Amino acid sequence: MNTTTLTISGMHCDSCINAIRQAVRDLPGVIDCEIRLGEASVSHQNTLPVNSIVETVQNAGPFQVTAFARSTE
């Protein structure tokens, strides 16, 4: 299992959090996600590329992933 932490700009309210949470949870391979203003932590299977998570977040609204880090467990 991997955990990817993303720094996200463009988030301003609970609606932003919910939009990202819903989009990320729908990705195949996502085990869990925790979304807060400005960041997200996504636990996922090794088969899910980080680029897919980044693209999904950015397509969920006017959001920009400015940094990310991936750790493997």
C-alpha positions as CSV (number, residue, x, y, z in Angstrom):
1,M,0.0,0.0,0.0
2,N,1.1,3.6,-0.7
3,T,0.2,6.9,0.8
4,T,0.4,10.0,-1.3
5,T,0.2,13.4,0.3
6,L,-0.7,16.3,-1.9
7,T,-0.5,20.1,-1.4
8,I,-3.4,21.7,-3.1
9,S,-4.1,25.4,-4.0
10,G,-7.5,26.8,-4.8
11,M,-9.4,25.2,-2.0
12,H,-11.6,27.6,0.0
13,C,-14.5,25.8,1.7
14,D,-16.2,22.6,2.6
15,S,-17.6,22.3,-0.9
16,C,-14.1,22.2,-2.3
17,I,-13.1,19.5,0.2
18,N,-16.2,17.4,-0.7
19,A,-15.6,17.7,-4.4
20,I,-12.1,16.4,-4.1
21,R,-13.0,13.7,-1.7
22,Q,-15.8,12.4,-4.0
23,A,-13.5,12.4,-7.0
24,V,-10.6,10.7,-5.3
25,R,-12.8,8.1,-3.6
26,D,-14.1,7.1,-7.1
27,L,-10.6,6.2,-8.3
28,P,-10.0,2.4,-8.6
29,G,-7.4,1.4,-6.1
30,V,-8.1,4.1,-3.5
31,I,-8.3,2.6,0.0
32,D,-8.9,5.8,2.0
33,C,-8.5,9.5,1.7
34,E,-8.4,12.4,4.1
35,I,-8.9,15.8,2.7
36,R,-8.4,19.1,4.5
37,L,-8.1,22.7,3.2
38,G,-4.8,22.8,1.3
39,E,-3.9,19.2,1.4
40,A,-4.9,15.6,0.9
41,S,-3.6,12.3,2.1
42,V,-4.6,9.3,-0.1
43,S,-3.9,5.6,0.8
44,H,-4.0,3.5,-2.3
45,Q,-2.9,0.3,-3.9
46,N,0.5,0.2,-5.6
47,T,-1.2,-0.1,-9.0
48,L,-2.7,3.4,-8.9
49,P,-0.2,5.9,-10.4
50,V,0.3,9.2,-8.5
51,N,-0.3,11.1,-11.8
52,S,-3.9,9.7,-11.8
53,I,-4.5,11.1,-8.4
54,V,-3.1,14.5,-9.3
55,E,-5.1,14.7,-12.5
56,T,-8.3,13.7,-10.6
57,V,-7.8,16.4,-8.0
58,Q,-7.1,19.1,-10.6
59,N,-10.1,18.0,-12.7
60,A,-12.5,18.2,-9.7
61,G,-12.5,22.0,-9.7
62,P,-10.3,25.0,-9.9
63,F,-7.6,23.2,-8.0
64,Q,-3.9,22.9,-8.6
65,V,-1.6,20.3,-7.0
66,T,1.6,22.2,-6.1
67,A,3.5,19.4,-4.5
68,F,3.2,15.7,-3.7
69,A,5.1,13.0,-1.8
70,R,4.6,9.3,-2.0
71,S,5.5,6.8,0.7
72,T,5.4,3.0,0.5
73,E,4.3,0.7,3.3
